[in-house]
Amino acid sequence: MYPGVHAKTDPDKPAYVMAATGQVVTYGQLDEASNRLAHVFRDLGLRRGDHVALMLENHPRFFEIVWAAQRSGLYYTAISSRLTPNEAAYIVDDCGAQVFITSKKLADVAQLITADTPKVRLRLIIDGSAAGYESYEDTVATQPATPIDDEAMGYDMLYSSGTTGRPKGVQVPLPEGDIATTPMPVNLLGQMLYGFRPDMRYISPAPLYHAAPLRFCVAVMQSGGTVVVMEHFDPEDALRLIEEHSITHSQWVPTMFVRMLKLDDDVRTRYDLSSLEVAIHAAAPCPVPVKKQMIDWWGPVIYEYYAGTEGNGFCAITSQEWLEHPGSVGKPLVGELHIVDDDGSELPPGQAGTIYFGNGGQFEYHNDPEKTEGSKDPKGRGWSTLGDIGYVDDDGYLYLTDRKAYMIISGGVNIYPQEAENVLTMHPKVLDVAVIGVPNEEMGEEVKAIVQPVSMADAGPHLERELLDYCRANLAHYKCPRTIEFEAELPRHPTGKLYKRL
């Protein structure tokens, strides 16, 4: 399904609402706007399989660009609005975008990347002007609001967040089928697992350029529901919007849970959240106490999944299952799980190794055959990995241990920093934490924590000692940091992932 279908049956229904301004975009408006831009693409000569890119904040025109590409058979790359000019230029050039669309808010970065993105044939800017860019509004206004003659299904080609190195473009085969009737994979999962339907109201609190918010919002619109887009996440504002819009479905990352839980009790109990049927979370590991508190607060509406932009596998778990298997991210619904040691041998339940999926979705890293090959099972069994470490229990439920790249080896012992992070996150004076390995002449590496305190006024030796004692009271000493430093803010991606390389 796509907006054209819903525009015919209910053109005045809101496709999405911008939370801060209250601006409503109906299915009729979305259909016409995306048609106009689709004609721009075709007039430029773009055909199925070509690439376009957009770099926007959570902007009211974001989805008309996405749907224009989606209905034109194009790959579209949504780029983080937080990137530096060098980072943005790398992605625009690497993905081979022939059209690049941005906004006045990001004009400073946009103007600095033109020299390094020679493949771009058309540069458009929304809400203003910039050297080397044409007005988006003027360009689309000349085009008809009717569909192009050769509509085809497009798809996103998104780049990893670069938490462990340079971002990788994840390219999957373009979907086949009739664009008006063929559901996308996330929409099928949404209908099957979460009850996606036309009367759903979904809140999206994260940046739209990330895979999960983008794909789930698109799936909601395929279902004919309404998306409420938060321009920026604020914990109390999110609760207010759930009540105001009678939100039925939502998606979060664990850091958002933590920040909502750390609101004062009178704030947390001020809002009516009874309309919530489904609260999905993913993107980063969720500490067991955090999730338990969320289930106690919101009820058994918390659903977790484990997957990647690559789409090679998908695990899911309900609240009820999680309470029986605390800490699990579920069983595979797409792909088969294989836990493998460094020699490529499969491991039994309870033993941690690299997580591989077999018989799942196919992907490649754009322009990087070496990385593509590195994600595959070295024994040629057709499996692929996202680089995570984990284990399964006797019932087949998967548990994440950490990213392989984050593992600390101290005195020959493997230490997974996620364990200490999960403990320290629960301290009432901690807002965020990163645990990393730093050089140690005797042990090779030692464990160190970087903490973002609730108040920087608390930072110092006294809080360091308090946190070290707290960690050692809840975790084996060798897994705990030896030292702690304090920062006013950690380099965490808005999608919840931590840039540990920084």
C-alpha positions, -999 to 999 in steps of 0.1 A, spaced: 0 0 0 11 36 -5 -5 71 1 -22 70 -33 -45 42 -21 -55 60 11 -58 93 -7 -86 78 -28 -106 64 1 -99 91 28 -80 121 14 -86 143 45 -73 118 70 -40 129 87 -11 108 75 12 126 100 11 154 125 42 174 136 41 174 174 56 208 182 37 229 156 5 208 152 9 209 114 -12 182 98 -4 166 65 -33 146 51 -31 115 28 -44 136 0 -17 163 5 10 136 9 0 118 -23 0 150 -44 33 163 -30 51 130 -35 37 127 -70 51 162 -79 86 152 -67 84 119 -85 79 138 -117 110 158 -110 130 126 -106 117 112 -139 123 145 -158 159 144 -146 161 109 -162 162 89 -129 149 53 -133 145 23 -111 175 15 -91 190 50 -92 199 69 -60 188 101 -42 197 114 -8 181 137 18 196 154 48 169 169 70 158 175 105 124 160 114 108 182 88 72 183 76 84 176 40 105 146 50 79 120 41 69 135 8 105 130 -3 106 95 10 73 85 -7 84 102 -40 114 79 -41 95 50 -28 69 52 -56 96 59 -83 116 27 -78 146 46 -64 170 39 -36 169 68 -11 195 75 15 184 95 46 214 111 62 219 122 98 213 159 103 241 159 130 270 150 107 299 172 98 304 183 62 331 156 57 309 129 70 279 140 50 299 144 18 313 109 21 278 94 23 263 115 -5 292 106 -28 294 70 -17 257 62 -23 259 78 -58 230 102 -52 220 121 -83 196 143 -63 204 158 -29 177 175 -8 183 195 24 168 224 43 177 260 52 184 248 88 213 227 74 224 251 47 259 257 62 268 220 60 250 216 26 271 244 10 303 229 22 298 195 6 291 206 -31 327 203 -42 330 168 -28 298 154 -43 303 157 -80 278 129 -89 249 151 -77 230 166 -107 202 184 -88 205 201 -54 173 213 -37 169 233 -5 136 237 15 126 269 33 152 292 18 181 296 -5 218 287 -6 245 290 -32 245 260 -56 209 250 -46 176 254 -63 144 261 -44 126 229 -35 92 246 -34 97 263 -69 109 231 -85 81 209 -74 54 235 -80 58 232 -118 50 195 -118 16 177 -120 1 161 -89 -8 129 -108 12 97 -106 41 91 -129 33 65 -156 59 39 -145 55 37 -108 77 10 -91 87 1 -56 118 18 -42 135 13 -9 159 29 15 196 24 14 207 36 49 241 39 64 252 25 97 256 50 124 294 46 124 296 37 161 327 15 155 341 31 123 332 47 90 295 43 81 285 14 57 257 17 32 233 -12 35 218 -22 2 191 -48 -2 174 -59 -34 146 -36 -45 111 -51 -38 91 -65 -66 53 -63 -70 25 -38 -75 33 -7 -54 -4 -1 -47 -10 -35 -31 23 -51 -21 32 -45 16 68 -38 26 85 -63 51 81 -40 81 44 -35 74 39 -73 73 57 -76 107 37 -46 120 4 -63 111 15 -97 124 32 -87 156 18 -53 166 -17 -50 151 -10 -22 126 -43 -10 112 -60 21 97 -72 35 131 -38 33 148 -20 64 161 17 60 163 42 84 180 77 86 166 101 103 191 134 96 173 152 111 143 135 100 110 168 93 92 174 62 113 162 28 100 136 19 127 118 52 129 118 56 91 107 21 83 80 19 110 66 53 100 64 42 64 47 10 75 21 30 96 13 50 65 11 19 44 -15 7 69 -34 40 67 -27 50 103 -15 84 116 20 92 128 27 119 154 63 131 147 83 146 176 108 171 163 130 163 194 126 139 222 116 152 256 105 127 283 76 146 297 65 159 263 64 123 251 40 114 279 19 145 272 16 136 235 5 100 243 -24 114 263 -32 143 239 -33 121 207 -46 89 224 -15 71 210 -20 34 204 15 24 191 50 38 198 86 30 195 115 39 218 151 32 227 163 23 262 178 57 269 143 72 265 129 47 290 157 57 314 149 94 311 112 89 315 117 67 345 139 94 361 112 120 359 96 129 393 68 106 403 42 134 402 52 141 365 51 104 356 16 99 371 2 131 356 -6 117 322 -32 92 310 -13 65 291 -42 40 289 -46 43 251 -12 26 246 -15 -9 232 21 -14 219 54 2 230 82 -12 208 118 -9 217 151 -19 200 184 -3 188 204 -8 220 204 -33 249 179 -25 277 190 -31 312 168 -57 329 157 -34 358 148 -6 334 125 -29 314 110 -44 345 101 -9 358 86 0 324 64 -31 324 53 -23 359 45 13 349 29 8 314 17 -27 317 25 -57 294 25 -35 263 63 -35 259 75 -54 229 112 -58 220 129 -69 188 165 -75 177 174 -68 141 196 -45 120 194 -22 90 207 -52 71 175 -72 75 193 -105 77 173 -117 107 146 -106 131 140 -117 167 110 -106 188 96 -110 223 65 -99 242 63 -86 278 49 -119 290 77 -139 274 103 -115 287 91 -118 323 98 -156 319 131 -150 302 144 -116 316 170 -100 295 162 -119 263 155 -102 229 134 -131 218 133 -159 193 139 -155 155 109 -148 133 131 -142 103 162 -163 98 177 -191 119 200 -184 149 236 -197 150 260 -189 179 295 -194 167 330 -194 183 361 -178 169 369 -211 150 335 -211 133 321 -240 154 285 -237 167 282 -234 204 256 -251 227 230 -231 248 245 -209 275 278 -202 257 284 -168 242 297 -163 207 291 -143 175 255 -142 165 248 -153 129 215 -156 110 209 -182 83 182 -182 57 173 -146 63 173 -115 42 202 -108 17 222 -76 18 255 -61 8 276 -31 20 275 -6 -9 309 -2 -25 326 -23 1 329 -60 -9 355 -65 19 330 -55 46 303 -76 28 325 -106 29 335 -100 65 299 -102 76 295 -137 61 302 -170 78 338 -179 70 329 -216 65 306 -207 36 273 -219 52 254 -188 39 250 -172 73 257 -135 81 263 -114 112 258 -79 125 289 -83 147 270 -88 180 279 -113 207 252 -134 225 239 -168 235 207 -187 235 190 -205 265 176 -240 265 143 -227 251 159 -210 221 157 -174 234 185 -151 224 204 -129 249 228 -101 237 261 -99 255 277 -70 236 292 -58 203 323 -78 194 342 -46 187 335 -34 223 349 -64 241 377 -56 266 404 -82 271 421 -77 304 447 -102 315 434 -126 289 399 -125 302 370 -113 280 349 -85 296 317 -73 280 312 -36 290 275 -38 287 273 -56 320 288 -27 339 269 -2 319 236 -19 328 245 -17 365 257 19 366 227 31 346 205 22 375 223 45 400 200 75 407 228 99 401 237 85 366 220 98 335 242 80 310 273 58 310 299 43 286 323 16 297 354 12 276 388 -5 276 419 17 281 456 6 279 472 -11 309 509 -22 307 504 -52 329 469 -64 319 468 -52 283 435 -33 289 417 -22 320 380 -12 324 371 25 326 337 43 328 327 76 314 297 89 333 272 116 325 258 125 359 223 138 365 240 169 378 276 179 370 277 195 404 280 159 418 310 150 396 342 143 415 361 118 437 332 113 461 308 103 434 335 82 417 339 62 449 302 58 454 297 45 418 327 21 420 313 7 453 278 4 438 291 -15 408 312 -39 429 283 -46 451 263 -58 420 289 -73 397 321 -93 398 350 -69 406 370 -77 374 341 -66 353 338 -32 371 357 0 361 389 8 379 384 45 373 356 69 363 356 102 345 327 126 342 314 144 311 284 168 307 272 148 277 281 115 261 284 112 223 252 92 220 233 90 187 197 101 190 187 66 181 202 54 213 235 41 200 267 52 216 297 64 196 322 45 216 350 52 191 348 88 203 
